[in-house]
């Protein structure tokens, strides 16, 4: 039962994010609504689970400008821990970056 409730809560976070993305909602309003929902569910903030969910959502399915703004607002209102987000992004984004002038993949990637 607890696993179902947790899964349902994270599905709700994703649904809220996708809905706000589709509507082009103001990122601050999205962050306030998300924070309120998480507080009502008893989730301690900042949340590494929410950080992982948002970074996964951005990096694997929705790499569009508004989702990055949502992540920025989640950082600003302390929904997600900044160092944890940096760690997640460094393992997902940095290896995919390329140097446009030299064609060499940055840091962890192969040329």
Secondary structure, DSSP 8 states (H G I E B T S, - for coil): -HHHHHHHHHHHHHHHHHHHHHHT--HHHHHHHHHHHHHHTT--SS-HHHHHHHHHHHHHT--SHHHHHHHHHHHHTTSS-HHHHHHHHHHHTGGG-B-TTT--B-TTS--
